[in-house]
Amino acid sequence: MTKMQREIKPVRLRLELISDYCHSDEKVMLKRYGESSSGDRITREVLIPSDMTLHVLHYAMQKLFGWQNSHLRQFNLPKDVYQELTQGTVKGWSDLVGVLFQPPSEAEHDVFWDDDYDSGNFNAWLRRKYTGPYQYGGYFEQSDVARADVNQLLDRFEELEIQEPFSDYLKRKQTDPAAKPKVLGKKALVDMTLDEMNAAIVMESGTESLMESLVITDVLGYADEELSGSGFPVTQALYYEYDYGDSWIVKVTKLESCEDLVADHSVTQEEVDAAREVVLTKHKPVCLSRDGVDVMDDVGGLSGFANFLRAINEPEDKEEAADFRRWARSMGWKQKKIVPKKML
């Protein structure tokens, strides 16, 4: 079934900006000044058109969390799902290239096929990106191109040295500073485990990035859905990583209804109905509710943002706090509240 043949339906996603590295005092800052009810995450509840792709979701999340689309990103599966699908082998991974995973060459440039912003209203530019109809123009995600690309990689390395695990090498080096990595044997790349491949060659793109042409509702099951283990959907959660330096991580889950949001008064049923109408008539996502303020680029991830909030709200140096505020404004950060339905 082509995307044009799909019956468009509103689908609810929960987007949770999370971090495993926030200290207790940083969580206090996020709760006190970042309007995070939990103190350990910033959340957006959205309705999306059911034909939205991961590529389009990237642009919507840039707007929803306050980023400026100025760093690299990728979508990944949970580690246990990735392991189960690939069995930790090069063959298991390569068989899914062009089906789930990006081909080796895509990280060079192809995923950025429509990053064409150069001037004007940035938010208006983003809005065009996440408003349908949705098309994906990336060359390497065409199935035959992706297959040819990964096969070229496999053919290129018909025999490779298998290096010992790096952890084993480090242990030996502690007792023998002159130790060198051991070569355990030779194999064709296709016969290696993923760990063996990663020790033998450097692949800039890695193996875990999902194809951005994937339709979200195909790959992502409901949060409480029992998956069959064969075919789509393949997971109950996705992870979006933005800016590998700051390492912003957004957990994406799909929920069957909005009843809980109505029950806890995050949104009214009338607002849900109005959002559904916008999704269907304007072919664009709608934010139902927000928990936590917008963040910004280059602040050091969620921990750095918490420290930024401390610096401007509980300053030890008022002049320094003013400098921080000026810098934040230059990064597009605004402290004023925005009604959820107007966020996208």
C-alpha positions as CSV (number, residue, x, y, z in Angstrom):
1,M,0.0,0.0,0.0
2,T,1.4,3.4,-1.0
3,K,1.3,6.4,1.3
4,M,-1.2,8.1,-0.9
5,Q,-3.6,5.1,-0.5
6,R,-3.5,5.2,3.3
7,E,-6.5,6.3,5.2
8,I,-5.2,9.1,7.4
9,K,-6.1,8.8,11.1
10,P,-5.0,10.8,14.1
11,V,-2.5,8.9,16.2
12,R,-1.3,9.9,19.7
13,L,2.4,10.0,20.5
14,R,4.1,10.7,23.8
15,L,7.5,12.4,23.4
16,E,9.7,12.3,26.6
17,L,13.0,14.2,26.7
18,I,14.9,12.1,29.2
19,S,18.4,11.8,30.7
20,D,20.1,9.3,32.9
21,Y,22.7,11.8,34.1
22,C,20.7,14.5,36.0
23,H,21.7,14.8,39.6
24,S,19.1,15.4,42.3
25,D,19.8,19.1,42.5
26,E,19.4,19.4,38.7
27,K,16.1,17.7,38.9
28,V,15.0,20.3,41.5
29,M,15.9,23.0,39.0
30,L,13.9,21.4,36.2
31,K,10.9,21.1,38.5
32,R,11.2,24.5,40.1
33,Y,12.0,26.6,37.0
34,G,11.6,24.2,34.1
35,E,8.0,23.4,34.8
36,S,8.7,19.7,34.7
37,S,6.2,18.0,37.0
38,S,8.5,15.0,37.5
39,G,11.8,16.9,37.5
40,D,13.5,14.3,35.4
41,R,11.9,14.7,31.9
42,I,10.2,17.2,29.6
43,T,7.2,15.8,27.8
44,R,5.0,16.6,24.8
45,E,1.7,14.8,24.0
46,V,0.9,15.1,20.4
47,L,-1.6,13.9,17.7
48,I,0.0,13.1,14.4
49,P,-1.3,12.0,11.0
50,S,-0.9,8.2,10.7
51,D,1.2,8.5,7.6
52,M,3.9,10.7,9.2
53,T,7.5,9.4,8.7
54,L,10.4,9.5,11.1
55,H,12.0,12.1,8.9
56,V,9.0,14.4,9.4
57,L,8.8,13.7,13.1
58,H,12.4,15.0,13.4
59,Y,11.3,18.4,12.2
60,A,8.2,18.4,14.5
61,M,10.4,17.6,17.5
62,Q,12.8,20.4,16.7
63,K,9.8,22.8,17.0
64,L,8.3,21.1,20.1
65,F,11.4,21.2,22.2
66,G,12.9,24.5,21.0
67,W,16.0,23.3,19.0
68,Q,17.3,24.9,15.8
69,N,18.0,21.9,13.6
70,S,21.8,22.6,13.8
71,H,23.2,19.2,14.7
72,L,23.2,15.5,13.6
73,R,20.4,13.1,14.7
74,Q,19.3,9.5,14.5
75,F,16.4,7.3,15.4
76,N,17.2,4.0,17.2
77,L,15.4,1.0,18.5
78,P,15.7,-0.1,22.2
79,K,18.9,-2.1,22.6
80,D,17.1,-5.3,23.4
81,V,14.9,-5.0,20.3
82,Y,17.9,-4.3,18.2
83,Q,19.7,-7.3,19.6
84,E,16.8,-9.6,19.0
85,L,16.3,-8.4,15.4
86,T,19.9,-8.6,14.4
87,Q,21.0,-11.5,16.7
88,G,24.2,-9.4,17.1
89,T,25.5,-10.5,13.7
90,V,26.5,-8.6,10.6
91,K,24.3,-10.9,8.5
92,G,21.3,-10.2,10.8
93,W,21.9,-6.4,10.5
94,S,22.6,-6.4,6.7
95,D,19.5,-8.4,5.9
96,L,17.5,-5.6,7.5
97,V,19.2,-2.7,5.7
98,G,16.7,-1.1,3.4
99,V,13.9,-2.6,5.4
100,L,14.6,-1.1,8.9
101,F,18.2,0.2,9.0
102,Q,19.9,2.9,7.0
103,P,22.6,1.7,4.5
104,P,26.3,2.4,5.3
105,S,26.6,5.3,3.0
106,E,23.6,7.3,4.1
107,A,25.3,9.1,7.1
108,E,27.6,10.9,4.7
109,H,24.9,13.3,3.4
110,D,21.8,11.7,2.1
111,V,19.6,11.9,5.1
112,F,19.8,15.7,4.9
113,W,18.3,15.8,1.4
114,D,15.8,18.6,2.3
115,D,17.7,20.6,4.9
116,D,17.5,23.7,2.7
117,Y,16.9,26.5,5.2
118,D,19.1,29.5,4.6
119,S,17.1,32.6,5.6
120,G,13.7,33.9,6.5
121,N,11.3,32.7,9.3
122,F,12.8,29.4,10.7
123,N,9.6,28.4,12.4
124,A,7.6,28.8,9.2
125,W,10.2,26.7,7.4
126,L,9.9,23.9,10.0
127,R,6.1,24.1,9.7
128,R,6.3,23.3,6.0
129,K,8.4,20.3,6.8
130,Y,5.9,18.6,9.2
131,T,2.8,19.5,7.2
132,G,1.6,16.9,4.7
133,P,1.5,15.5,2.2
134,Y,4.6,13.6,3.2
135,Q,7.3,12.5,0.8
136,Y,10.8,11.2,1.3
137,G,13.4,12.1,-1.3
138,G,16.5,10.5,0.1
139,Y,18.3,8.4,-2.5
140,F,19.9,5.7,-0.4
141,E,16.7,4.7,1.3
142,Q,15.3,3.3,-1.9
143,S,15.2,-0.4,-1.3
144,D,17.3,-1.5,-4.3
145,V,19.9,1.3,-3.7
146,A,20.1,0.4,0.0
147,R,20.7,-3.3,-0.8
148,A,23.3,-2.5,-3.4
149,D,25.1,-0.2,-0.9
150,V,25.3,-2.8,1.9
151,N,26.3,-5.6,-0.5
152,Q,29.1,-3.4,-1.7
153,L,30.4,-3.2,1.8
154,L,30.2,-6.9,2.4
155,D,31.9,-7.7,-0.9
156,R,34.7,-5.2,-0.1
157,F,35.7,-7.1,3.0
158,E,35.8,-10.8,2.0
159,E,38.5,-11.4,4.7
160,L,39.2,-9.4,7.8
161,E,41.3,-9.9,10.9
162,I,39.2,-10.5,14.1
163,Q,40.6,-8.4,16.9
164,E,40.2,-9.4,20.5
165,P,37.6,-7.5,22.5
166,F,38.9,-4.1,23.5
167,S,38.1,-4.7,27.2
168,D,40.3,-7.8,27.1
169,Y,43.1,-5.8,25.6
170,L,42.8,-3.1,28.3
171,K,43.0,-5.7,31.0
172,R,46.2,-7.2,29.5
173,K,47.7,-3.8,29.1
174,Q,47.4,-3.1,32.8
175,T,49.9,-5.9,33.6
176,D,51.8,-5.6,30.3
177,P,52.1,-1.9,29.1
178,A,53.8,-3.1,25.9
179,A,50.9,-5.4,25.0
180,K,49.3,-5.0,21.6
181,P,45.8,-6.1,20.5
182,K,45.7,-9.8,19.6
183,V,44.5,-11.1,16.3
184,L,42.2,-14.0,16.9
185,G,41.7,-15.1,13.3
186,K,40.1,-14.1,10.0
187,K,36.6,-14.1,8.7
188,A,34.5,-12.6,5.9
189,L,32.7,-9.5,7.1
190,V,29.3,-11.2,6.5
191,D,30.2,-14.0,8.9
192,M,31.3,-11.7,11.8
193,T,29.4,-10.6,14.8
194,L,28.6,-6.9,15.0
195,D,31.2,-6.5,17.8
196,E,33.8,-8.2,15.7
197,M,33.0,-5.9,12.8
198,N,33.1,-2.7,14.9
199,A,36.5,-3.8,16.2
200,A,37.8,-4.4,12.7
201,I,36.6,-1.5,10.7
202,V,35.4,2.1,11.4
203,M,31.9,2.7,10.0
204,E,30.9,6.3,10.5
205,S,27.2,5.7,10.2
206,G,27.2,2.7,12.6
207,T,24.5,0.1,12.2
208,E,21.7,1.2,14.5
209,S,20.1,4.1,12.7
210,L,16.6,3.5,11.4
211,M,15.6,4.6,7.9
212,E,13.9,8.0,8.2
213,S,11.5,7.1,5.4
214,L,9.7,4.6,7.7
215,V,6.1,5.5,8.6
216,I,6.0,5.8,12.4
217,T,2.8,3.8,12.8
218,D,4.3,0.9,10.8
219,V,7.4,0.5,12.9
220,L,6.0,1.6,16.3
221,G,3.4,-0.5,18.1
222,Y,1.3,0.7,21.0
223,A,3.0,0.9,24.4
224,D,1.1,-2.1,25.8
225,E,0.8,-4.0,22.5
226,E,2.0,-7.6,22.4
227,L,4.2,-7.8,19.2
228,S,4.3,-10.8,17.1
229,G,8.0,-10.9,16.6
230,S,7.7,-11.1,12.8
231,G,7.0,-8.2,10.6
232,F,5.8,-4.7,11.6
233,P,5.4,-3.2,14.1
234,V,8.8,-4.2,15.6
235,T,8.9,-2.1,18.8
236,Q,6.9,-0.5,21.6
237,A,9.3,2.5,21.8
238,L,11.7,4.4,19.7
239,Y,14.6,6.7,20.7
240,Y,15.5,10.0,18.9
241,E,19.0,11.3,19.6
242,Y,19.8,14.9,18.7
243,D,23.3,16.5,18.9
244,Y,25.8,13.7,19.7
245,G,27.7,16.1,21.9
246,D,24.9,17.2,24.1
247,S,23.1,13.8,23.5
248,W,19.5,14.9,23.8
249,I,17.4,11.7,24.0
250,V,13.6,11.6,23.3
251,K,11.7,8.5,24.0
252,V,8.8,8.0,21.6
253,T,5.8,5.9,22.4
254,K,2.3,5.4,20.8
255,L,-0.9,5.4,22.9
256,E,-4.3,4.2,21.9
257,S,-6.4,7.1,23.3
258,C,-6.4,10.4,25.0
259,E,-8.6,9.4,27.9
260,D,-5.9,9.7,30.5
261,L,-5.1,13.3,29.4
262,V,-8.8,14.2,29.7
263,A,-9.1,12.5,33.1
264,D,-6.2,14.4,34.6
265,H,-7.4,17.7,33.1
266,S,-4.4,18.1,30.9
267,V,-6.8,18.7,28.0
268,T,-10.5,18.8,27.5
269,Q,-12.4,16.4,25.3
270,E,-13.4,19.4,23.1
271,E,-9.7,20.2,22.6
272,V,-9.0,16.6,21.7
273,D,-11.8,16.7,19.1
274,A,-10.5,20.0,17.7
275,A,-7.0,18.6,17.4
276,R,-8.3,15.5,15.6
277,E,-10.0,17.8,13.1
278,V,-6.8,19.8,12.5
279,V,-4.8,16.6,11.9
280,L,-7.4,15.3,9.4
281,T,-8.1,18.6,7.5
282,K,-4.7,20.3,7.6
283,H,-2.6,17.1,7.6
284,K,-0.3,18.3,10.4
285,P,0.5,17.3,14.0
286,V,-1.0,19.1,17.0
287,C,0.4,19.4,20.5
288,L,-2.2,18.4,23.1
289,S,-0.3,19.2,26.2
290,R,3.2,20.1,27.4
291,D,5.1,19.3,30.6
292,G,8.2,21.4,30.8
293,V,9.5,24.5,29.1
294,D,11.4,24.6,25.8
295,V,15.1,23.8,25.9
296,M,17.8,25.0,23.4
297,D,20.9,24.0,21.5
298,D,24.4,23.9,22.8
299,V,23.5,24.1,26.5
300,G,24.9,20.7,27.5
301,G,21.9,18.4,27.4
302,L,19.2,18.2,30.1
303,S,21.8,18.5,32.9
304,G,23.3,21.6,31.3
305,F,19.9,23.1,30.8
306,A,19.0,22.6,34.5
307,N,22.2,24.4,35.5
308,F,21.3,27.2,33.0
309,L,18.0,27.6,34.8
310,R,19.8,27.8,38.1
311,A,22.2,30.4,36.7
312,I,19.4,32.8,35.5
313,N,17.0,32.2,38.4
314,E,19.3,31.9,41.4
315,P,22.3,33.9,40.2
316,E,25.5,34.3,42.2
317,D,26.4,37.0,39.7
318,K,23.6,39.1,38.3
319,E,25.7,40.3,35.4
320,E,26.6,36.8,34.4
321,A,22.9,35.8,34.6
322,A,22.1,38.7,32.2
323,D,24.8,37.4,29.9
324,F,23.2,33.9,30.0
325,R,19.8,35.4,29.2
326,R,21.2,37.3,26.2
327,W,23.0,34.2,24.9
328,A,19.8,32.1,25.3
329,R,17.8,34.7,23.3
330,S,20.4,34.5,20.6
331,M,19.8,30.7,20.5
332,G,16.1,31.3,20.0
333,W,15.1,30.5,23.6
334,K,12.0,32.1,24.9
335,Q,10.7,31.8,28.5
336,K,7.2,32.8,27.8
337,K,4.5,30.1,27.8
338,I,2.9,29.0,24.6
339,V,-0.5,27.4,24.4
340,P,0.1,23.7,23.4
341,K,-2.2,23.8,20.3
342,K,-0.1,26.7,19.0
343,M,3.3,25.0,19.4
344,L,3.2,23.4,15.9
